[in-house]
Amino acid sequence: MGTSPGRPEMVDVELVDELDARAVAPSPLAAGSDGRRRDRRARGRRGRPGARRGRRPPRAAVAGLVLALAGGAVATALHVGGRDDQAALLAASVVDLTAPLREAWRIEAGQAPAVAGGVLLVTGLDGRDLRVRAHDARDGGLRWEHVVPRSQAAALYCRWEAGTPQRPLALCQAPGGLVPTRHAGVLAQDPGTLLVLDAREGTVLARHRLPPGHLALDTIDGALVLARLADGYVRIERVDPVTLAPAWSTRLREPVGAQPRSALLDAAGDRVALRLGPDVTVLEAGTGRRLAHWVPPGSARAAVHLTPHGTGLSSVGTSSPVSRWVHDGGVLELRGTVVEPSLSDGSAPDVVLVRPPWGSSVRGLAVEDARVLWSYDSGPREPVVRRGGLVVLAGEDRLRAVDLATGDPRWAATVPDLVAVHDVSDGTFVLVTSRTLGVGPTVSAISLRDGSLLWRVAMPHGGRSLAAVGERVLAVGAGVVVGLD
């Protein structure tokens, strides 16, 4: 159980005028008084959120637990009373981090849980049957459970939330065993049945038999998005999760010769991305309109970054990664890997964060022409938070905030023995974990305004990572979930 020290140890904070930013602008005449070079022409054009038309805010249903543990990319926007105006824009699900966190309850969980309607969905094998248990995120109490006989399914995956705040839905896929395909000697897993449950009561509202060509599914804005193979082509549909009434249906142009070996559907904000083997297709979530299709060069596979201000497609598994940045103005070709943080308010949308193929720096590039605006050596860690025109970068034992448009440093904070910065923030503070010899793992709340330490407590026993759902922070470990308040 976490305890609050009598007097929190303060982080060594530097409000800096000068940091080790590397010179990147083409002309020495652009050198500033701090010795760094940058493109001053960019100053007047950055940080204009209003310049992007027609952009809807990201979906407001899935909490940080899904992002941290179930593969989501983009956190959700939530207005938090009592916070500053910028904090209200930041993706966050935790209402308040101003008080030290302590253990409130714990439950056993063989798999990382998902979230739907304020309950934690924990699936596992119970005797000879498959079972999903719904625990109240406020007190850990068992709300309901649903059993699927093992004779009816080979596994049970409850990973998705749909519906509305008034009627939240939990979606569970119960796949079957291996079945023959139309290709001789080729077997594929029976996609089985999709169960639609009332997230608050556990009542089964619908059972949908998934077709043999089913590839993947996800949810967005309460709706269900399905991808399936039909007549040699892939079709992506947005439908009502209970009735399957379609909102739109899009057939991809590229033919598919056989059952793909892998398919993954990501839906967030106003984008839907389908990874089919190495190929990636990006659609507009509201209409199904195709925005981009990309095949990484060589044998590389693709990573997808869905953010409030654009979609990053990057090749991975190669020594010379390349990327595409899909935004309102079109598609930008980049060298390197897109490294946008999952905690983002979409501010300064004219700047995209990229790690070049060489070295360990993070660069801010102009979306209009891929011009390098600034560069910082940050080590192997990814950027932490994008908020109010700033980005927080994490080094080995240091956090630093820089202006997205210019690269100007705002603050730097030393965090000894830093282990991880988590996707948990209330817009004013972010949670980090450290490991100190003789003390063990600790959890700290670091200010996004100036990098100062607000509090530090011990990590609950068994906890490894942090996540958030509603007003609750969770510590998740091997076989355990701990609710903190």
N, C-alpha and C positions, 0 to 999 in steps of 0.2 A: 504494500500500500504506500502511495506517495505521501511524503510529509513535507511541509514547508519549512525551510530553514528560518531561524529567527531573523537573520538579516541577509537577504540575498546578496551573493557575490556579484558585483557589477562587472559587466563586460568592458574591456578596454576599448573605448570608442574614440575614433578620430574624426572630427569634422574637418575634412581635408580640402585643400586647394590644389593638391598635386598628387597624382597617383601614377602607377607605372603603365599608363596607356601608351601603346605604340604608335609611332607616326605612320599614318596611312594615306593622307591626302597627297595629291600629285604635286603640289607646289609648295615650296618652302615659305612663300609669302603668306600662306594660311596659318603659319605658326602662331599659337597663342602665347600669352605671358607665362604659362606654365610649362612651355617647351613642347607641348603636344601639337601635332598638326591635324587639322580637320577641315572639312569642306564647309566654309562659312556660308556658302550660298544656300546650304540646306537649312539654315537656322530659321528663315522666314517661312518655310513651307512645311515644317513638321508640326506634329501635335495638333492636327485639325480633325478631330473626330467627326465634325459636321460635314466634312468633305465627302464622306462616303454615304451614298444615297441608298435607301431601300433596305438597309441592314436591320434585321430584327434582333432583339436580344437573345442570348442563348436560352435553351430550355430550362425551366425552373422546377424540375421534378426530381432528378437524380441527385443524390447527395454525394459528399466527398468520398464515402466509403466505396461506392461503385467506381469512382475515378481511380482511387488508389489501388483497389484490389480486383476489380472486374474489367479492367481494360478501357474505361472511358477516357477522353482527352481534354474534354473541356469542362470545367466546373460551371456552376450555375449562378446567375445573378440573384441576389437577395438583398432587399432593403433592410438595413439594420438600424433600428432606432437608437439615437444617442451617439451615433458615430459621425465622423466628419463626412462631407459630401462625397469625397473621393472613395471613402470606404464603402459607401452605399453602392458604388458601381462595381466593386471588386467581387469576383466570384468567391463565394463563401457559403457555408451552411452552418457555421458555429455562431451562435448569437453573441457570446461574450467570453473572451479569454483574459479578462482583467484580473481574475482571481486564480490562485494556484489550483491545479487540478488534483483531485484525490479519488481513490477508488470508491465507487458506489455499489457496483455489483459485478459479477463475472459468470459466464456460462461456458460450457464446453462446446466446441465447434470443430468437427473434423475437417471441414473445408472453410475457406474464407467466405463469410456470408455476404449476401446482397441485401439491398434495401428496397422496400416498397411500402408506401403509405405509413411511414413511421415505425415499421417493424423490421427486424432482422430476420432474413430467411436463411435457415441453417439446414442443409440437406445431408443425408447420410444413410447408411445401411443399418436398419434396426431389426436384428434377427434375420428373417428371410425376406423382409420387405424393405422397400425404399420409402423414406419418410422425409417430409419437410416440416420443420417446426418454425413457427413465427413467434419471436420474442419481442416484447415491447422495448423500444430503444430507450425509454425513460427509466425503467426500473429493472429490465432484464426478465420480467415475468413472462411465462408462457401464455401467449394469446390464443393460438390455435395450432393444430397440426393436421396434416393430410398424408394418407398412406397410399402408395402405389404398389400393388403386389409385384413381386419380382418376376412372376410369370408373364406380366404384361409389359415389362420394360427392362432393358439392360442397365439403364442408369437414369438419374434424375438431375436436371440442371435448372435451378430456379434463380435466374440472373437478371430478370428484366422487370421494370416497372412501367405501367401504362395507365390509361384512364385520366381522371381529373382529381384535384385535391378533395372534392366532395365524394368521389367514388374511385379511390385508388385501386389499381389492379396489380396482381402479381402473376407473372407469366413463367411457366415451367415447361421445359421440353423433356419428354420421356422417350428417348430413342430406343429402338429395338436392336436386334442382332444383325449379323451380316447376311445380306441377301444377294442373289445373282443380279447382274445388270444385263443390258442388251449386248454388251461386249463379251465375247466368249472368254471364259476363264477369269473374268474380273468381278470381284465382289465389292459391295459398298454397304455401309451401315444403313439400316432402315431408319429414316429420320423420325419415325414414330408419331407421337401425339403431342400437340401443344395444349397445355391446360391453362385456362384463364380463371384465376381465383380472385374473389373479393379479398383484398389485402388486409382488411380489418377483421373479417369474420372467418375467412377460409372457405367460404361457399364456392363450389365450382359453378361458374357462370357459362362456360363453354368448353367443349373439347373439339379441337380441330385436327383431323388427320392430315399430316404433312405429306405432300406428294413425293413420289420416288425421286424426282429431280430437285428436291429441296437442297439449297446450298447453305443459307445462313439467314439469321434474323437479328433485328435490333428494334429499339423503340425510340420515338422522338415526339415531343410535344403531346404525349398521351396516346399516340398512334403506333401501329405496328408496321414495320418495314420488313418485307420478305424478298429474298432472292432465290430464284429457281431456274433450273435448266429445262427448256422446252423446245423441241424441234431443232436442236443444235445451237440455240441462242440462249443468252441469259436474259431473264425478265425480272425487273425490280418493281415492286408494288408497295404503295402505302395504303393500308387498309385499317378499318375499325377492328380493334382486337377482339370484340365480342361477335359482331355480325359478319366480319370480313368484307363489308361494303367498301369498295375501292375509292380512294381519293384521286389517285393517278396510277398509271402503269406504263413503264418504259422498257422497251426491248433494246438491248445494247446492239450496236452495229457489228461487232466482231463475232464471227462464228466460233463455237467451241466444239472441237472434234470429239472429245470424250469427257467422261465425268472428271472434273478437275480434282487434283489431289488435295487442294486446300482452298478454302473460301472463308473470308472474314468480312463482316459488314459492320461499319462504324457509322453512327448517326448522332449528330449533335449540332446545336445552333441551328443554322439553316443549310447544312450540308449533309449528304449521305455519300459515303465512300465504300466501294466494294473492292476488296483485294481478292483476285482470282488467280491463284498461282503467283507469278511475278507481275501481272497486269493490275493496274488500279484505274477505276473509273469514278469520277466525282459528279454527283447530281445535286441540283437544287432541291432542298427538302420540301419546299412548299408546292412545287409544280412538277418535279421529276425531270426538269430540263437538264440535259447533259452539259456540264461545264468543262470537263477535261478527261482525257484518257492518256495514260502513260505506261510505257513498258521500260523498266530500268535497263540500262545497257548490260551486255554480257549475261552472266549468270546471277546477277545480284537480285535480291528481293527488295520489296518496297516497305517503308515505314510511313504511316499516315499521322499527321498532326492536325487535328481539328481545333481551331481557335476562333474567338469571336470576330477576328478581323481577317481571316484567310485560312487556307488549307495548305499545309506543307506535305509534299511527297518527296521522300528521300530514299536513295539506294543504300542498302546496308549489306554487310558481308563483302565489301570490296575496299581496296586500299585507295581508290580514287572516287569517293562518293560524289554524286551529283544530285540536284534537287529541282523540283518545280514548286513554285508558290502560286496558288490559285486564289485570286482576289477579285474584287468587283471590277477592276480595270482590265482583267485578262489573266494570262499565265506568264510568269517570269521564270526564265531558266537561270539556275544558280550552280556554282561549284561549291561543294561542301554539303553539310547536313543541316537541315532546319532544326533549331533547338529552342523553339518557343515553349515557355513554361505553361503547365496546365492551369495554374492560378493566374488568370488574366482578366483585366477589365477591357481589353481591346483598345486601350489608349495609344496614341501615336501610331495609327494604322498604316502610315506611310513608311514605316520601318519594320523590317523583318530581321530576326536574329538567326545567325548562321555560324556554324563551326567549320572553318576551312579544312581541306583534306590533310593539311600538314599542321603540326604544332598543337597547342592546347588552348588557343584563344577563342573568344566569342566576338563576333563582329555584328555591328548594326549596319544593314544595307538599305539603301533607298529602294523602295518598291518600284519606282518609275523606271529605273535603269540599272539596278544592281550596283550602284556606286557605293564604295565603302565610306561610311560616315565616321566610324570609330572602331577601335579594336582594343580588347583587354585580354591579358593572359589570365585565365581563370582555372586552369587545371582541368581534370577530367569531369568535374561536376557540371550538371546542367543549370541554366538559369532558374531562379527560384520563383519570383513573383513579378508580374508586369502590372503596374498600378500607377495611375495618375501621371503618366508620362515618364515614369522611372522604371528601371528594371533592376532587380536585386540579383547579383551574381555571387555564387558560392565558390570559394577556393578551398585549399586544404584545411585551414583553420581560420578563415576570414570570410565575412560577408561584406559586400560593398554595393552601394546603390549609385547608378549613373543615369544621367539624362538620356532617354532613348534617342532624341533627335540630334544631340550634339556630342554625347559621350562625356559631358562635364561631370566630374565626381560630385556627389552630394554628401555621402558619409561612408565610413569604413569601420567595421567592428571586428575585433579579434574574438573568436569563439574557440577556446582551447578544446582539443580532442573532438572536433566536430565529426559526427558519424553521418547524419542525414538531415536534410531540411524537408519537411513533410508538406503534403498538399492540404494543410489545415490552417486556415486563417480567418479572422473576422474582419479583415480589411484594415486593421490597425496593428495587429500583431501576427506573427507567424511562429509555428512551433518547430523547434529543432531538437535533435537528440545528440548527446555527447556521451563519451565513455571515459571516465577518469579512474586511474589506477587507485585501488583501495576504496573507491566509492561505488563503482558500477555505472550502468547506464542512467542518464538523467534526461528529463524533459524540460526545455526552457521556452519561455515566450519572449521573442525578440521584437522590438518596435520596428515597424516599417518606416517610421518618420525619421529616426536618427540612429537606429541600430542598437539602442540601449537595452539592457536586460531588465525585464519587469519582474520575473520570478523564475525559480528553478526548483524542481522536485525530482524525487527518484522515480524511475520508470516502474510501473507495477510489475510484480513478479510474473514472468512468462511473456510479457509484452515485447514485441520487436518493432512493430511499425505503428503509426498513428493514422487515424482516419476520422471522419466526421459524418454524422447524420442528424439532421434537425438541430436541436440545441445540445446534442451530446457529442463529446469527443470519445473515441474508442481506441484502446490499445489492443492490437491484434497480434497474436503469437501462434505457435504451433499447438493447435488443439484448444485454444482459449480465446475468448473475446472479453475484454474488461471495459465496463462503462465508467467514465470519469466525469466528475462534476466539481 
